[in-house]
């Protein structure tokens, strides 16, 4: 594969993964905000829905671009002349069929993002169910499919992709939209924000636990022995990714165990807490989001790099 085409594929993969993560985070945020009637929650529903819509449309475009570029690479034809190769890929290959199913799932997820349904969980559940199908198809075209489309390795990779999307997306949506500064908050608004932050923290903890378990299994199956963990492109990229995930987890832990307890103890009761706590929480979330963005980019590089002893 030409270096320029490989780089383009990696960048498109990173964009696809990021867009799907934001769609996941925005969807779960819609669920949390939809169960609250406070002014604080209502003011955030519309921008969160817009974020879901924008991310869904970017994901559709990135997925189509990924298939086009991958078809050009596999057929060894110029990108501008890859139409026939793309159709052949879609109609006559395992990768193409998986990508077609994934595209259909993204269309359904986009339909869920378009649905308003304030106070209803149905739009979010539709989107998340469709995304679960999409994540499965991504695992089907990854290294994890070497044991078959229903093997333990693929199932672990499927869960890993979904949990990473959840963690990355909810952190980014929180930092950019839901935790922006608010003026003149009453007791109901403070309780709503406290409930949202508590849900965010619990969800991130759940996701991180699953990421650790499935990631450990993926490392064990993917590197063919701990001696291959360093000294090769796959192992080096994997170690860098793990270190960044650890840094993001430490930032999340700081928020959960240092910043949140004194802040939420007051806001859960509707009382005003010192402004330093939400400001500090959001600042840490922004740093965590930046680290996770780097994780998304490294994950795209890892997906297109052969594990030791395994041909690409």
N, C-alpha and C positions, 0 to 999 in steps of 0.2 A: 504494500500500500504506500502511495506517495506520502511523504511527510506532511505536505500542506493539507491533503485530504484527511489524513489521520488527525491532524490538529483541529480541522473543521468539525470532524465527527465528535471529538472530545468536547469541544466548546458547545456544540449543539446538545450533546448529552447532558452537560452541566446545566444548560439553560432549561432543558426538559425536566431534569430532576428538581431544579429550583422552583419552576412554575408549578409542578405537581405538589411540592412541599407547601408552597404558599396557598394553593387551593385547599389542601388538607387542613392547614392551620386556620384558614378563614372559615372553612366549613364547620370545624369543631367550635370555633369562636361564635359562629352564628347560633349554634345549639346552646351554648352557655348563656349568651346574651338574650336569646329568645325566651328563656324561662323567667326573665326578670322584667318588671314593669316600671322600673325607675327611669328617671330622665337620663341618668348616666348611661344606662344600657341602650335606651332608645337612640341616643345621639350617636352611638357607635354601630348600630345595625347596618345603616346605609353604607358607610365607607367600608365596612367589612364585606358586605355583599359585593360592592364594586371591586374590591380586591380579589374576591373569589372569581368574579366574571373575567377580569383582566388576566388572572393567572390561568384560567381554563382556556382562554383563547390563545395565549402564548404557548401553552402546553400542546394544543392541537397543531399549531404551526410548527413547533419544534419537533413533534413526533413525525409529521409529514416530511420535514427536512431531513430528519435522521434516516428515515427509510430511503429517501432519494439518494442521499450521500452513501449510505451503506450499499445500495444497489449498484451505484457507480463504482464503488471500490471493489466489490466482489466480481462484477462483470468486466472490470478493468477498462472502462470507457470514460470519456470526458463527462464531467458533471452535467454540462449543458445537453448532452445526448443520452441521458440516463432514463428517458421515459419508457422505452421498450424494456430495459433491464428492470425497472421498478415494477412494471406490470407482470413481467415474468416472475419476479421475486414474490409478488403478492399471490399469484395464482398457482405457483408450482413449487413452493418451498415451505419448509417448516417455519423458518424465520418470517417469511412474508405473511403466512397465515396468522402467526402469533401477533405480528404488528397490526394486521387488519382487525383482529379481535380487540387489541389494545386501543386502536383508533375509535372503534365503535364504543368502547367503554368510556373513553374520554368525551365523546359526544354526549353520552347519557349523563356523565358527571357535569358537563357544561349545562345541560338542560336543568339539572338540579340547582346549579348556581343561579340560573335565570329565575327560578321560582322564588316568589316573595315569601309567602307563608310565614309572616311574623307570628311568633308564638307556637308554630308547628315544627315538629322535628322531621317531618317527611322530606323536605328538600335536602337537609343535611344527610339523612340516612340514605337517600337515593344517591347522592354524590359519593358518599363514603363506600357504599356497596359497589358502585361502578369503579371507583379507584382501586378497590380490592382486586377486581378483575384485571385492571390495568397493571398493577404491581405484579400480578401472577404472570402476565404475558412478558413483562420485562425480565423476570426470572427465567422464563422459558428460552430467552435468547442470550442468556448469560452463561458464564462458566458453570453455574450451579446445575444446568440442565444435562451435564455429562452423565448423570445416573438415571436420566429419564424425566419425563414431564410430571411424574407423580412421586419422585423419590424424596427421601428425607432431606437431602441436601437442597433440593429446590424449595421444599416447604420452609426450611429454615431461612433461605435467602428471601423468600416471599415475605415472611414475617419481619425480617430485618429491614427490607425496603419500606414496608408500611410504617414501622415504628420510627425509622429515621425521618421519613416524610412528616410524620406527626410531630416529632420533636423540633425539627428545623422550622417547620411551618408555623407552629404555635408560638415559638419564640420570636420569629420575625414579625408576625402579625401583632403580637403584644407590644413589641418595641416600636413599631411604626404607627400603629393605629389605636389599639384599645387602651394603652396606658399613657397616652398623651395627657398633658397637664389639663386639669379641670378647675374652673373657678366656681365659687359659690355652691359648693356641694353640701347638700343637706344630709341628715342622718341616713335616709334611705339610699342615697347615692353612695355614701361611704360603705354601707353594708353590701351593696351590689358590687362595688369594686373589690372589697375584701373577698367576697364569694368567688369572683372571677379569678383573682390572684391565687386563691386556694385551689381552685379547679386546675389552673395552669400548672401549679407546682406539683399537684398529685399526678396529673397526666404526664408531665415531663419525667417524674420519678418512675412511673410505670413503664414509659417508653424506654428510658435509659436502662432499666433492669433487663427488659427484653432484648435491647440492642447488645448488651454485654453478653448474654447467654448465646444468642444466635451468632454474634460476631465471633465469639470464641470458637464455636463449632465450625464456622466458615474458615477461620484461620487454620484450624486443625486439619480440615479436609483440603484446603486449597494450597498449602505450601509444601506438602509432601515431606514433612519433617522439620523440626525446629531449626535445624542447621541451615535451612533455606530462608530463614526469616530476614537475613541481611545479605548484601552482596549481589543482589540481582534487582532489576527494575521493579518487579512486582513486590518483592519483600520490602524494599526501601520505601516505596509509595505506601504500602500497607502500614509500616511502622509510623510514618509521618501522619497518616490518617488517625491511627490509634492515639498518638500523642495529642493531636488536636481535639479528638473526642474527649480524652481525659481532661484537657484544659477546660473545655466547655462544661463538662460535668462538675468540675471543681467550682466554676463560676455559679452554676445553678445551685450547688450545695451551699455556697456562701449566702446566696439569697434566701434559700429555704431555712437555714439554721441560724443565720445571724441577723438578716434584715427583716424577714417576715414576722417572727414571733412578737416583738414589741409593737410593730406596726399593726398587724391584724388583730392583736388583742384588743386594741382600742376601736379600730374601724368596724370590726364584727359587731360591736355593741352600738355602733352608730356615732361614736365619739370621734372628734378630730384628733389625728395624730400629728406629730411634728412633721413638717413638710420634708425634712431631710430623708425620711424613710422611703416614701414613694420616689423621690428624686434619685436616691441611691439605688433602689431596686431597678428602676428603668435604665440607669447608666450601666449597671451590670448586665442587664438584658441586652442592651445594645452591643456590648463587648462580646457577649455570648453569641449573638446573632452573627457578628463579623467572623468569629472563629468557625461557626457552623457553615458559613458561606464557603470558607476555605475547605471544609470537610466535603461539601458537595462537589467542588471542583476536583479534589483529589479522588473522590469516588468515581467520577467520570473517567479520569486517567486510569484508575485501577481496572475499570470494566473493559478497557481496550488493551490491557496489558496481559500477556500470557503468564499464568502461574508457572513456577518451576516445573519443568518436565511435561508441560501440557501445551500442545500446539494451539495457536490462535485460530 
